[in-house]
Each structure stands twice: as structure tokens, then as C-alpha cells.
């Protein structure tokens, strides 16, 4: 398993033939997982610009997204997973519609991964489901010895923040590598992967002293740039929600129409 | 203290007004520190191309450097700090000459830092000396509140490997942040700095269980891409040498003529 710490470094990785896991913990991929698992939304279309999102709005899509962490003017929704969790309950939004989403970092990471064999969406909220999916896939698409030329393998693509690596996405990458540990062909590959794994394991070992299995990652998440930014913007509850682990048992996958829907399992 | 994990991300950082510490543990900055501290070499000129290095060779410079970890054909020296440590002993090389050096990653990081107020060279070999230098400098150039627009502060610029982040340079960045901890204005700033600090501290805490103060970073260094590559090329002794801590008490600094010499202290 390789890790790309930010979309600004994706040119260093071969995408062809790979299973790419896109992660943007704060908050796009946490939103996508919550939207598809916790409401009746059927599909989410990632788009790169506000204008494109507005044009999908005219076709009946729910318009969602942010710029600089703030909901875009005129959009139906911002970029809060808690908003998605509330959909279909007291919400005025018609969840039989699809969603078009544009965010500062997450959409970019998805759209920069399009050359991959398959793109799935990861967050702490569906970490175990993603790990299980990867383990099954790795048996169906075993890594070949000539991988460097033919592709194959898994790449975790961290969305980062405006091209910079960030703490929470790197932690997720480490947690996913850790969750797949012991499966042949899913070893950490390259220094960025080792770096992510060591970072995550450092949190685990702190926590193991307190005799728990899954570490509480909220303190380090709150110390991150983006965590602090969200708290400043009044979204501390989002930070806590996004760091919850294994709340949902689905794997969102990009389909041939450029929309993300729940991947069939089993 | 900010951290840039690779020269491919340096455009995300403001250099003006900053003290930049360039690090390329394997092996350019370890060579520079060893060359200036352990032999009689007066100055080392980093250049970007083999051709440029050859042209300095015609002016009497010692030509040093590598491509892909291997000494360039026709050069006087490769890129091994142990070679520099032997200079002036049984070596046929005249150490009254200056050195022109070109390497895959280290020279690039130095030359991409030129807009900084000051560029110094860091390695585990001179870690404490660099930390002390930074602490003294931070008193002379205190960080101002309007730092984001006027510059100031310290940036650790990791050379990485062909634009990719690497483990050993990131570990050094974390070790340097840790060594400056407690000094006002030298706190970790940004997620890359937090990431480096946490990575380093994870090694420390493993080691503290064995009741030593400075962690033995050789095992993790040998697991890194570049560590493994050097072992394959027969340079395991270089890996061990580069991970030695505080062997030399000098701080190399780039001067106005584009050459690196020992910075005056005190």
C-alpha cells in the first residue's frame, strides 16, 4: 500500500491499474460516507468548480460544498457530515435527488485520481469496511512481480489542505495500513506509507497504555491546522463526528458515470 | 518552526525573511557537515548539474557528487560522508581546494531555498549545534505578530528523494523541533511540523522504555527506501554514520558567494 500525502504530489505515483482510496477526513469524504450510509441519497457527484455545481443544480441535483470551510452562497448544503446525517429527518431537502458536491480539497483529490482502476472513498467512519473491501480486492487482483510497469496495488490519496499534507488524512492512511496489516500484498510501500503507519502507531501506543484497542484520535485531530480551523468556525462537533470509527459499514465507489454510490459487497 | 517535506512542495512556503535549515541525511548534508568539520576543506559549492560541476573542476575545485546514489564518472569523489571523513588522511585529494558538489536531492533543496534570509545545513551529525544556533538566532530575529506577511521564523526544508517525502529527513525535522522545544517562537507550526515531531517522538518513546535519552534511529533508517537503497549499493556503513548524533559541533552556512562554509559562533 502506497500513500500520497497530498494531490500536489500525485504525479509521483502511477495510478493505472490501482485501487485508490481517497480520503479527506475534514470533511468531504466523511460527508460522502455519511450521506450514502445515513440518509436516502443514492449518488453523489464530485465536481471541481462552483459553476459546475450550479449547473448540476439546474438539473435537479442538491448543491453542496464549501470554499475555505464555509458553505457556498446559494448552495443547499455546506460540507458538514452532521448536515448529511440529519438529511431525511427534519430536513427540507428532497433526498430522492442526487447531490453535486464541490469542496476545497476532497473533490480535487477524487478528480486527480481518475486514471485509477477503481476509486473508493475512505473515512474513519467506514475504516473497517474499507479495510475489508481492500483485503477482498487484493485477493481478486493480486499484486504481480512486474507491478512497477503494469500497475496493481493500493494507493491511499490524501486530500490534504490546499496542496499541503495534513495530520488527519495522514493518520487515516496509517490507520488503514494498520487495519490491513498481515495481508500479503498490502504491506506499507514507500516512505510516505511508513511515515503514516508510524504516526498512527504512535497514537495507538500512547493509548494502549490506557488499555484500549482503538486509540482516541480526537486530541491530535484538534491540534491539527484543519481541526483548529473548524473549531474556530464553530464546527467542533464535526471534528468529533469525523474522528468516530466504524460508524458505517459501507464503501462508496466512483462509478462509470462519475458519480459515487455504495459499492456492492460480498 | 515550519517543515517542508520535499522540494516539490516548497512553493507552499514563504521563504523571505526566514532562516532555512536544509536537510538531506542520505547523504548530501551529512557530507557537507563532515567535509567542513572533519577535514581541512574551507568551502563547498552546491551546483545543480554535472556540467556545472565539471566547469568548476576546470577552475580547480574538487568535483563531488552522485546521480542515483552512484559517483558521477570522472568526479574526484562520490557522496559518502565517510569519504569526506577520510580526506586529508590517506587521501590523494588536495584539501586546500574548495569542493563543488552536485547530488540528486540535496543540491536541489539548497538551490530552491535561495530566497531565504539565511540558509544553514543540518544533519544528525550536527543536530545540537544547529538547534543552539537557531535558538540564538530566534532571539536576534524574534518572530513578529505580522509574520505571515513580513517573514521571519524557521523553515526546515527536507530534500526528500526525487521530490518524494522521505523518512530520514522527516525524522531529522522532528528531532530538531524536539531539540528546540520550550524556546518561545520555535514551536511546531503547521501539520507537516506536527507530523515530523510526532514521528520522531514515537521513536523516542519506544526508546525511553529502554532508559536512554537519544533514540537509536538506525533501525527505522534501515527500513526507509533510501536506507535500503544504500545498503543494496554497499553503503550500510554510511547509513550508520549518518544517523550518528552530535558528532560535530559546527553549523555550515551558505554565504553571499553561493558557497557553504562554517558559520561563526558565539
Interface residues (C-beta under 8 A of the other chain):
Chain A: X5 X6 X8 X9 X12 X161 X162 X163 X164 X165 X166 X167 X170 X190 X191 X192 X194 X195 X198 X199 X201 X202 X203 X205 X206 X220 X223 X224 X225 X226
Chain B: X5 X6 X8 X9 X12 X161 X162 X163 X164 X165 X166 X167 X170 X190 X191 X192 X194 X195 X198 X199 X201 X202 X203 X205 X206 X220 X223 X224 X225 X226
